Amino acid sequence: MRTLKEKVIIIMGASSGIGEATARLLAERGAKLVIAARREERLKAIKESYPQAEIYYQVADVTKYDEVQQVIDLAMEKFGRIDVLYNNAGIMPLAPLSEGRRDEWQAMLNINVMGVLNGISAVLPVMIQQKSGHIIATDSVAGHVVYPDSAVYCGTKYAVRAIMEGLRQEHREDLIKSTIISPGAVATELYTTISDKEVAEALHQSQMESGLTSEDIAEAVVFAIDTPERMSVSNMIIRPTTQSV
């Protein structure tokens, strides 16, 4: 079994929130990292924070398969293998169905669902050939329960849950592990993707008061990554202690 320091880990959506916290925690613990997101200055700042760490970055939009493939290619060029792909990019523009925000629905499908599928599709050939690997996706409590004003968001997260379970079943004999991380309320920038600023601010305040931190979720991600090869953590639901849903 490879130690955490020996593992090559790709993080998509690494520029803020849970992705950034996970990248920083893994860098502190000596893992070999390839980090990707749309905001280059954020990626560069993470790399510069850990001058002794092996970190490479690539600007990529998860909705564009060719850009995701370039991230996979970079990891293979620099390290010759990929132990973990963490699909973390996501958006959460909440609104009632009656508002008909079709552009927002399409964006959620493109990022939350196709972004995950693009990552899986790009990395699977490598992991099948290696006969090893671990694919992780950020899901949500919204992938397990449905609540008002979140029907489409919940739908995308239910889809991720189904896709990742299908991945587990199809590739368990290739020794490819599949994990979804399902956070409850977490204080991240996700609220900024909500168009209704009043709703966004109310959610942000709630998350700040009783939610978890990105660092809390990063600890869970690293726990899943650092499990023995014989052990696969399929799903981790991580709620604030006081959360009702």
C-alpha positions in Angstrom: 0.0 0.0 0.0 1.3 3.5 -0.9 1.5 5.9 1.9 -0.2 9.3 1.6 3.2 10.9 0.8 3.6 8.5 -2.2 0.1 9.1 -3.7 -0.5 11.2 -6.8 -3.7 13.1 -6.2 -5.6 15.3 -8.7 -8.1 17.9 -7.3 -10.6 19.5 -9.7 -12.3 22.6 -8.3 -9.2 23.3 -6.1 -9.3 27.1 -6.1 -11.6 27.7 -3.1 -13.7 26.1 -0.4 -13.4 22.3 0.2 -11.1 21.8 -2.8 -8.6 24.4 -1.6 -8.8 23.2 2.0 -8.1 19.6 0.8 -5.2 20.7 -1.4 -3.6 22.5 1.5 -4.1 19.7 3.9 -2.6 17.2 1.5 0.3 19.5 0.7 1.0 19.7 4.4 1.0 16.0 4.6 3.4 15.5 1.7 1.2 14.2 -1.1 2.0 14.7 -4.7 -0.6 17.1 -6.2 -2.0 18.3 -9.4 -4.6 21.0 -8.8 -7.0 22.4 -11.3 -9.7 25.1 -11.5 -10.7 28.1 -13.6 -8.9 30.8 -11.5 -5.2 30.6 -12.1 -4.2 33.1 -9.5 -5.8 31.0 -6.8 -4.0 27.9 -7.9 -0.7 29.7 -8.1 -1.2 31.0 -4.5 -1.7 27.5 -3.2 1.4 26.3 -4.9 3.5 29.2 -3.7 2.3 28.6 -0.1 4.1 25.2 -0.1 7.4 25.6 -1.8 8.7 22.3 -0.6 5.7 20.3 -1.8 5.3 18.7 -5.2 2.4 20.6 -6.7 1.6 21.3 -10.3 -1.5 23.3 -11.5 -3.5 23.5 -14.6 -6.3 25.9 -15.5 -9.3 23.9 -16.4 -13.1 24.2 -16.8 -14.7 20.8 -15.8 -17.5 21.3 -18.4 -14.8 21.0 -21.2 -13.6 17.5 -21.6 -10.4 18.5 -23.4 -9.4 20.7 -20.5 -10.0 17.9 -18.0 -8.0 15.5 -20.2 -5.1 18.0 -20.1 -5.1 17.8 -16.3 -4.9 14.0 -16.5 -2.1 14.3 -19.0 -0.2 16.7 -16.8 -0.3 14.3 -13.9 0.9 11.4 -16.0 3.7 13.5 -17.5 4.9 14.6 -14.1 4.3 11.5 -12.0 3.6 8.5 -14.4 0.5 7.4 -12.5 -2.7 8.7 -10.8 -3.8 7.3 -7.5 -6.7 9.6 -6.7 -9.0 11.9 -8.7 -11.2 14.2 -6.6 -14.0 15.8 -8.6 -15.0 18.7 -6.4 -16.3 21.5 -8.7 -19.9 22.4 -8.2 -22.5 25.2 -8.1 -25.7 25.6 -6.2 -28.1 28.3 -7.6 -31.2 27.7 -5.6 -34.7 28.8 -6.7 -38.2 27.5 -7.0 -39.0 25.5 -10.1 -41.8 28.1 -10.9 -39.1 30.7 -11.7 -38.0 28.6 -14.7 -34.3 29.4 -14.4 -33.4 27.1 -17.3 -30.0 28.6 -17.8 -29.1 27.9 -14.2 -30.5 24.4 -14.4 -28.3 23.8 -17.5 -25.2 25.2 -15.7 -25.8 22.9 -12.8 -26.1 19.9 -15.1 -23.0 20.9 -17.0 -20.8 21.4 -13.9 -22.3 19.2 -11.2 -23.0 16.1 -13.4 -21.1 16.4 -16.6 -18.1 17.8 -14.7 -18.0 14.6 -12.7 -18.5 12.4 -15.7 -15.7 14.2 -17.6 -13.3 13.5 -14.8 -14.3 9.9 -14.6 -14.0 9.4 -18.4 -10.6 11.0 -18.6 -9.0 9.1 -15.7 -10.6 5.7 -16.0 -8.3 4.4 -18.8 -5.3 5.2 -16.6 -6.7 3.5 -13.5 -7.9 0.4 -15.4 -4.5 0.0 -16.9 -2.9 0.5 -13.4 -5.4 -1.9 -11.8 -5.7 0.6 -9.0 -7.1 4.0 -8.3 -9.6 6.0 -6.3 -12.3 8.4 -7.6 -13.9 10.8 -5.2 -16.8 13.2 -5.8 -18.2 15.9 -3.6 -21.9 15.1 -3.4 -24.2 16.6 -0.7 -26.8 15.9 1.9 -29.0 17.1 -1.0 -28.0 13.9 -2.8 -29.9 12.0 -0.1 -32.9 14.2 0.7 -35.0 16.8 -1.3 -36.2 20.1 0.0 -38.0 23.2 -1.4 -36.2 25.5 -3.8 -33.5 22.9 -4.5 -35.2 20.4 -6.8 -32.7 20.7 -9.6 -29.7 21.0 -7.3 -30.8 17.9 -5.4 -31.4 16.2 -8.8 -27.8 16.8 -9.8 -26.5 15.4 -6.5 -28.8 12.4 -6.6 -27.3 11.8 -10.1 -23.7 12.0 -8.8 -24.6 9.5 -6.1 -26.0 7.1 -8.7 -23.1 7.6 -11.1 -20.5 6.9 -8.4 -22.3 3.8 -7.2 -22.4 2.6 -10.8 -18.7 3.3 -11.0 -18.1 1.2 -7.9 -20.0 -1.8 -9.3 -18.5 -1.7 -12.7 -14.8 -1.3 -11.7 -14.5 -2.9 -8.2 -12.6 -5.8 -9.8 -10.2 -3.3 -11.4 -9.5 -2.3 -7.7 -10.8 1.2 -8.4 -12.4 2.7 -5.3 -15.4 5.1 -5.4 -16.3 7.6 -2.7 -18.8 10.3 -2.4 -18.4 13.0 0.3 -21.8 14.4 1.3 -21.5 17.5 3.4 -24.3 19.3 5.1 -24.0 23.1 5.7 -20.5 24.2 5.1 -19.2 27.8 5.1 -17.8 28.0 1.5 -18.2 30.3 -1.5 -21.0 28.1 -2.9 -23.7 30.6 -1.7 -22.3 33.1 -4.3 -23.7 31.0 -7.1 -27.3 31.8 -5.9 -28.9 34.6 -8.0 -31.3 35.9 -5.4 -28.9 37.8 -3.2 -31.2 37.9 -0.2 -31.5 34.1 -0.2 -27.8 33.8 -0.7 -26.9 36.1 2.2 -29.4 34.3 4.5 -27.8 30.9 3.6 -24.3 32.3 4.1 -25.2 33.6 7.6 -26.7 30.3 8.5 -23.6 28.4 7.3 -21.3 30.8 9.2 -23.3 30.4 12.4 -23.8 26.7 12.5 -22.1 25.1 9.5 -18.9 23.1 9.2 -15.7 24.5 7.8 -14.0 23.5 4.6 -11.2 22.2 6.7 -13.6 19.8 8.4 -14.6 18.3 5.1 -11.0 18.2 3.9 -10.2 16.0 6.9 -12.9 13.5 5.8 -11.6 13.5 2.2 -8.0 12.8 3.4 -9.3 10.0 5.7 -11.0 8.3 2.7 -7.8 8.7 0.6 -5.6 7.2 3.3 -7.6 4.0 3.8 -6.0 0.6 3.0 -6.4 -0.7 -0.5 -8.7 -3.5 0.8 -11.1 -0.8 2.3 -13.4 1.4 0.2 -15.4 4.1 1.9 -18.4 4.4 -0.4 -20.2 7.4 1.2 -19.5 9.8 4.0 -22.4 12.1 5.1 -21.0 14.9 7.2 -23.5 17.2 8.9 -23.1 19.9 11.5 -24.3 18.4 14.8 -27.3 20.8 15.0 -28.4 20.4 11.4 -32.0 19.0 11.1 -32.1 17.9 7.4 
